[in-house]
Amino acid sequence: MEKGCTRYTAATVAIHFPEGKVCCDLCPLMETYARKQCRRTGEYLLDSRTTGAWCPLKYEGKEENQWESLY
């Protein structure tokens, strides 16, 4: 493969949420153009006050989806 890609490099980024308010509504990965959709997973979000079912974010100090809701 002379012109093709043979491997990718992974990168990470920190996304900061207000204390106790981890939800899709406050996440910069949420697309709100027509319908609420996660830009990372493509999941359409029925309730963006919590995290999506396929949310890949890892959180420091707590297990996944163990944060308080925004509302």
C-alpha positions in Angstrom: 0.0 0.0 0.0 2.0 2.9 -1.2 -0.7 5.6 -0.8 -2.9 4.0 1.9 -2.9 4.4 5.6 -1.4 1.4 7.4 -1.9 2.5 11.0 -3.5 5.3 13.1 -2.2 7.2 16.2 -4.7 7.4 19.1 -5.0 10.7 21.0 -6.9 11.6 24.2 -8.3 14.9 25.4 -9.6 16.1 28.8 -13.2 17.2 28.9 -14.1 19.1 32.1 -17.6 19.2 33.6 -18.8 21.2 36.6 -18.6 19.1 39.8 -21.4 16.5 39.9 -22.9 17.6 36.6 -21.6 15.1 34.1 -24.2 14.9 31.3 -24.4 15.1 27.5 -26.0 18.6 27.7 -22.7 20.0 28.9 -20.4 17.9 26.7 -18.7 19.5 23.7 -19.2 16.3 21.7 -23.0 16.7 21.6 -24.4 17.8 18.2 -27.5 19.8 18.4 -28.1 20.9 14.8 -31.3 18.9 14.1 -31.4 16.2 16.8 -29.3 15.6 19.9 -26.6 13.2 18.8 -23.1 12.3 20.1 -20.4 13.2 17.7 -18.2 10.5 19.1 -20.5 7.4 19.0 -23.3 8.6 16.6 -25.9 7.7 19.3 -29.1 9.7 19.2 -29.8 10.9 22.7 -33.3 10.6 24.1 -32.4 12.2 27.4 -29.3 14.4 27.4 -29.5 15.2 31.1 -27.4 12.0 31.8 -24.8 10.3 29.7 -25.6 8.1 26.6 -25.7 4.3 26.8 -22.5 4.1 24.6 -20.6 7.0 26.2 -16.9 6.2 25.9 -15.7 8.8 28.4 -13.7 7.7 31.4 -14.0 9.6 34.7 -11.5 10.3 37.4 -12.6 9.4 40.9 -15.9 7.7 40.1 -17.1 4.8 38.1 -18.8 5.4 34.7 -22.4 6.7 34.9 -22.2 7.2 38.7 -22.6 11.0 38.6 -25.6 13.1 39.7 -28.0 14.2 37.0 -28.1 17.8 35.9 -31.8 18.0 36.8 
